[in-house]
């Protein structure tokens, strides 16, 4: 059974997964007031060199954290068509890869259980390690298999994945993050949720594997700009997105890495060398105290909870002086909140050290309410 998406006909079966995991009526926009925008710029100044406080453009947040069960966000769109295909193919068991605080593995455990498919999470780490997120995966029927960091580096090797499938009695595997053609096609629906396409001139999203951004680009209007903010240093992400987007009619797009833009058919304001494709706005999953402070302050000001791995670094970078040069006066910008808040539990102690306890408690109370987990 092929797992990389392109060879198999996409299933039209949406049934149980769609009914259980999304409520698109709950998807809404949170448009920041002028005061909220200026405050966000002020508090973000120590993270990515935020620009001067200004309110001459509109900045909204598309709340995928509210429209999907357990704040699954983009993980729902990436996994839906993959799970549908596995149901049609009568697959018994599927494996995928992630870290000990992986939102992807948690989402896979939940969606696979609803779909009647057994799941195996191949986790980077030592056997015997445990945390609340791993316990939740197990509660949804996921079997966990730990491998070393050296082994984990082979997660993109088809031979290695095939060997794991044989060892763990799995029919097939999904790549890390669920990133394949079926995930990209599923994420095209995110563009449809942006609503009135003539309203927003620029769409911004965090970029990890690139699958979500590629889907948004394919689904947006050619008159719109789509900008992905890199949160992972990955030299292959630009070419991977370019491949997924293809040559069809789509929005112009670019990647922003904290210093400048690299893109196809889009405005460039910084380095466009090949080297700029491999950097990110900050070290992956290693948030600074200033970033954590920004996330807490942003929640206090707006009521929007960001995470310290994807949406937090991406939104703070979108408010940086280097990025703001791409936003013209009067422009209408929407930032896609991709959900994935459950993994934030792995950073509780770091949050406690950088902000007052009451603010941190309020922030995590909101995350726990959205994700259905206890502190």
Buried (B, 14 or more C-beta within 10 A) or exposed (E): BEBBBEEBEBBEBEEBBEEBBBEEEEBBBBEBEEEBBBBBBBBBBBBBBBBEBEBEBBBBBBBBBBBBBBBBBBBBBBBBBBBBBBBBEEBEBBBBBBBBBBBBBBBBBBBBBBBEBBBBBBBBBEEEEEEBBBEBBBEBEBBBBBBEEEEBEBBEEEEBBBEBBEEBEBBBBBBBBBBBBBBBBBBBBBBEBBBEBEEBBBBBBBBBBBBBBBBBBBBBBEEBBBBBBBBBBBEEBBEBBBEBBEEEEBBBBBBBBBBBBBBBEBEEBBBBEEEBBBBBBBEBBEBBBBBBBBBBBBBBBBEBBBBBBBBBBBBBBBBBEBBBBBBEEEBBBBBBBBBBBBBBBBBBEBBBEBBEEEBBBBBBEBBBEBBEBEE
